[in-house]
Each structure stands twice: as C-alpha cells, then as structure tokens.
Amino acid sequence: MSAGAPGSAMRATMRAMVYRGAGPALALEEWPVPAPGAGEVLIRVSACGVCRTDLHVVDGDLTEPRLPVVPGHEVVGRVAALGAGVERFREGERVGVPWLGWTCGACRYCLSGRENLCPEALFTGYTRDGGYGDYCVADERYCLPVAGARSDMHAAPLLCAGLIGHRALRMAGDAERIGLYGFGAAAHIIAQVARAEGRRVFAFVRPGDDAAIAFARGLGAAWAGPSDEAPPEELDAALLFAPVGALVPAALRAIAPGGTVVCAGIHMSEIPAFPYELLWRERRIVSVANLTREDGEAFLALAASTPIEMHVEPVALADANLALDRLRAGRLQGAAVLTMD
C-alpha cells in the first residue's frame, strides 16, 4: 500500500458520526476516507469507547471544538496505511488513539515532561477527528501499541477512562483508603487497579442508584453508598469522576487531614463556596489535565499484567446518540463502546 494514501482496495468513503455544533445530536454521514499525511497513520477503527468528555463536547461544555468534527478518543483499530516517514508502526498493527493527539514539542511544558499542559495541544475527537467512524488519521507519535489478549471492544475504555483514572490514582500518592465519586467507566477500572495495589475502595454513587451500589460492591469496594452520605471511616484521598462541583466540599469533609481531593474530569459544574476549615490541616485539591504519552505506555503495560474485569456494552456506530443519552442519564454500568462492524 502506498505511503500517504489509502490503497485501491479501500472504500473511497466511510461512515462517520459528525458533530456540527447545532444541538447535542450527532449525524450519521458519508465522509471521504482521510489520507495520512507525513508522520501520520490511517487506522481502520474497530472499536471506540464512549467517554464523558465526548458528552461535554456535544453538550457544549467544551466550547472550542473544530467544526465539523468526528468525536471519539478511546480508539482501537489496525493501521491501514502509512504516511511518509512513518517508522513506529507497520500496516496491520493494533494501535490505540487517546485524547492527546499532538503537542508542539517546543514549549516549556513539552520540554519539561509536561506535554499534557501544552497550550498548542490538539485533541482527538475535539480539535482532530476521532474514532466515531470507520477510519481515522492520527499522528504516529501519539498512538499507543495495544498488546495483550483483550478484545478491541474491551481495550477501548483503557484509552481514556483507564489512562485518566490511573493518572488520578497516582496523584493520590500512597493513600490506602480511596474514595471514588461517580462509579462509571473510569472508576470501575481504577477500583480494580487500586485493589490490586492493596488499597481499599469506597464508592460513591448517585443517590437512589442501588444498581450502581451493587456494581461497586461486586468489584470489591469495601463500602458503597450514595454521594450525599459520609463514608464509615475517614478517607486518605478522593477521586472525583462525576462532573459535579458540589462533590468537592463533600469530598473534603470525607478525607482525613493531609488528604487529597483529585478532580479527574475535564469539565465540572461550579464549585460552591465552603468554609476554610474543610481545607485546613493540609488537605489539598488538585486537578488532572489530559495525559502524557508516558502515562499511556505505563498504564497499558500495567493493564496488560493486571486482572481487570472490563464491563462494556457494545453499541452500533449508528446508535452513538443513544449511548450518549444513556451516559448523560447515568444509565450505564461500566462503559459503552461503539463497534464498527
């Protein structure tokens, strides 16, 4: 297959779920199959996870998408064609495409190992087309090899829910008692990683969601209950995956002195005022911003050697809006994954 263009056996057009900025619904369209430029690979997508960040894009919470755009940044597929100069991958290799799609490589953040903070960064499914389609193009430097026996569908949520969840867990340091607020795709993965590391997990879910409580307990949570209740003992750290600002003071009340509240989402509703005494005694609030390639390589290696039971619901590409609706309503256990075939 020639570099820089799809081969003759490949279709000229593909299906894509497209966001055009007018309302939260995506439109199923026929798009040209993109050609990889220099340093890029064309990927035949087989699975793409449905992430809450996708929801923030189509709901307008993230206000600067490149329009029109194909969402999706938990992409797993095979390399279908190589752009000029590609050296890391060969055709047919299985790769993953995460949220971070490109950085400048020259700013003080990139030069100090903090490329996740690059002010010129481009993001898959937001300022670069993503994986809600049959094909996508990605910079080879920001693709990740996906090894191991997991199916494409079960590997897809690792590309963001797992990566961002793991970065959030690392920010908790050596905390032994971990609170997880919002028990969705990220939390159900990281709960298992935390337990494998010998930590204890306390799961907080939407009030009245008994199914989520049972789900968390089934994955080994030491305690699970509604987010408006206090845990049975003080926490060392709390990871907030639910984009609800009111959970920040709630988590501060739940953690012990010296503990950390990690805000793991890219968007959160307004944080209400709270008394200083909740923050006093060296409690901290920190946020997670994006990921680095080093994060991706480290976590995928960990995931390949850690027993993580992935709970996924397959959804046809054309039904992406239904998956987003279910995520918006909190009616998913684990992760929804779009399948192309």
N, C-alpha and C positions, 0 to 999 in steps of 0.2 A: 504494500500500500504506500503510495507516495506521501512524502512529508508535506504537511501544510494543507491537505485537503482530504475529505472522505474518499474512500475507494469506490470503484464503479459499482460494486455490489450493494452499496448502501443506499437507502432511500434518499431522495432529494429533500423531502420534508419530514417533519416529525410532529407528534402531538406534544403540546405544552399547555399547562395551566398558567394563565397570564394574569398578572395584576396590573391594571391601568390607572389606578388611583381614584376611581369613581366607585365608592362603596366597598364593602368588605368582601364581595364575592369575586372569585376568580373565573375567568372564561377559558373554556377549552378551545384552543386554536391550533391550526396547522402552521408551523413555523419552518423556515429553512433549517436544515441541519447545519450547525455552525462549523466553520473551518478553523482548526487550531492555528494560531499564529506562532511566531518564533518563541520557543521555550514553553509552549502550551501542549496539552494533550486533549484529544477528543475522547470523551468517555461515554460508552453505551450504558446508560443508567439502568440498573435492575431494581433498586430499592432506594427510597428516600424517606427518612423519618419526618414526621410532622411535629415541629417544635413550637413551643410557646412564642419564641421570637418571630416565627412566621406569622403568628396571630397578631403580634404587635405591629408587624409590617402592614398587614391587610386592614387592621383596625385603625391605622393612622397614628398609633402611639409613637412609632419611629417615623419621623417627618421628612426624611430626605432620601427616599428610595430613588434609584434611577428608573424612570418610567419610559415605556412599559418594562416590567421585569418579571422573570420567572423565579418564584420563590424556591426555598428549599436548600438546606445546608447540612443535612445529615445524609450525604450521598454515598452510595456504594455501587460500583459498576466495574466494567472492564475497559481497559484502554483500547480504543478502536482505531485511532490514527495519531501520528506524532507530528508536531510542528517542527520546524527547522531547529536544529541544535539540541533537541531533547536527548538527555543521556541517562536520566534516573530510571526510566521505565521502558518496557517493551510492549508491543501490542499483545493483548490478551491478559495482561497482569490485572489482578484485582486491586483496586485503589479506593480510598475514601476521600471525600472532599468536605472539609469542615467550614465553619463560619469565616475564619480569617482566610481571605483569598489572595491578598497581595499587600506588601508594605514597601516603603521607599528604600529601606536599607541604608539610609544615609543620615537620618535624624538622630538626636541624642538618645531617643528611646530605642531605636533599632540597634544602635551601636553599643548599647549597654545591656543587651539581652532582654529588653522590654518591648519587643516589637508589637505586642498586644496593645500598646498605647500610642502607636504611630499615628500622627494626625492626618496622614495621607492614606491610611489603610483603605483597602477595598474589601467588601464583604460578600460572600457567596449568598445569592438569593436576595440581595438588598441593593448593592451597587455593582454586582456582577450577576449574570443569570445563574440560577441554581438548578436543582435537581428535580423539580416538578415537571419533568419532561423526559422524552426518550433518550435524549443526548444532552450533554453539557460540555463546555470547554473550561479547562482550569489550568492555572499556572502550575507546571510540574513541581516547582519548589514547594508549593503549599498543599500538594496531595500527600496522602499518607498510605503506605502499603498496608493492606488489611490481610493479615495472616490468620491462621487458625482454622478450626473446623466449623465455626459458626456460619449459619446461612447468611446470605446478603441481608435478608429481612431482619435477622436478629443482630447483625453487626451494625446496621444503620444508626440506631439510637446512641451508640457509643460515640459517634462523631460530634455530638454536642451535649446531649443530656449527660453522657458519661464524662466527656472531657471537662465541661464546665463544673459538673458536680465534683469531680476529683480535684480541680483547682481550688474549689471552695473548701473541700475537706482539708487540703494541705494548709490553707490559711488558718485552720483551726489548731494547727500545731499538734501537740501530743495530747489534746483533750481526750479524756476517756469517756465521758458522758456527753453524747452528741444529740442535740435536738434537731429534727428535720421538720421544717414548717412548709407544708404543701407536699403531699406524698404522691407525686406524679412520676413522669419518666425519669427525671434525674434522681429523685430521692430513692426510687425503688432500686436503682443501680448502686448508688452510693451507700445505701443502707447495708447492702451485702459486702461491699468493699470494706466498710468500717468494721463490720462484724468479723471479717477475715483478718483484720488487723488487731483484733482483741478489744475493740471499743464496744460500748453499749449504746443502743439507738433508742431514742424517744421520738415517736412520730406524732405530729400534729396535723389534723385534717379539718376540712370544713365541718362546722357544727352540723350534726344530723346525718353525716355520711358514715353510716355503720359499715357499709361495704368497704370503704377505704380503711377503716379501723381493722377490720378482719384481714384485709390485704396486707397491711403493715405487720400485723402480728404473725401472719403466715410466713413473712420474710424474716422473722426473728427479732422484731422490735421488742425491747424489754417492757415497753409501755406504749400504748397508742390511745389517743383521745382527741377531743375537739380542741381547736386552737384557742378557744376562749377559756380553757381550763389550765390550771397550773400543773406541771408535772409532779410526780410523787417525791422527787428529790431534786436538788439543785443541779443544773447542767454546767459543764465546763465550756461548752460552745454551742451556738445555734446557727444552723444554716438555713437561710430563708430562700426558698424556691418559689413560693407564692408571691405574686407582684402586688402585695397589699401592704402599704406603708404603715398601717396601724399595728402590724405584727412586730415592727421594730421595738417600740416600748414594751410590748408583751414579752418579747424575747429577752430584753434587758432585765425584766423582772424575774425571768426564769433562770438566768445564768448566775453563777457564783462570782464573787469578787475576783478580778483578774481574768474573767472570761471574755470571749469574743463573739460578737454577732456578725455573721458574714452574709451580706446581701448579694445573692448569686444571680439575680436577674439583670437583664439589660434595661428594663423599664420597671418602675414601681410607682404606685399611686402616692400622693403626697403623704409624707410622714408627719403625723400630728405632733404638736408640742408635748414635751414631757419634762418632769422635774429633774433637775441635775442629779439628784440623789440616785436616780436609776443608773446613771453613767459613772458616778463616783466610785472610788475604790478600784480604780484601774481597769474598769470594763472598757471594751473597745467596740467600735462599729467600723467595719471595713467593707469594701465592695469588690466584686470580681468584674474585670473588664476583659472580655474576649478571651483569647488563648494565645499561646505561642506554639510554634512547630515542635519545640522541645516538649511542651505539655502533651501534645498529641502522640509523639513517639513513645514517651514514657508511659502514658496511660494505656495505649493499645498493647504495649508489651505486658503491662500488669494484667489487663483484661484477658489476654491470651492464656495466662497462667493462674487465674483466679476463678473459682467456680461461681459464676454469676448467672442466675436463672433469669433470662430475659422474658418479660411479659409483653408481647406485641400483638396488635390487632391489624391484620392486613386489610388494606383499603385500595380499591382500584383507583388508578390515576384520575379518572373522570369524576370520582366521588370525593376529591380533595376538599371541596366545600363542606361536605358532610362531616369529614374528620375534623376540620377547623371548628365547626359548630359544636361538636361533641367536646372538644378541648375547651372551648370558650365556656361551655356549661358545666365543666367539671365532671363529665360523664365517661371518662376514660380511666382504665386501670392499666398502668404501665404506659406504653407508647403506641400510637398509631403509626403505621408505616405504609407509604404508597408503594404499590407494586406495578411495574410497567407491563408485564406480560399477562 
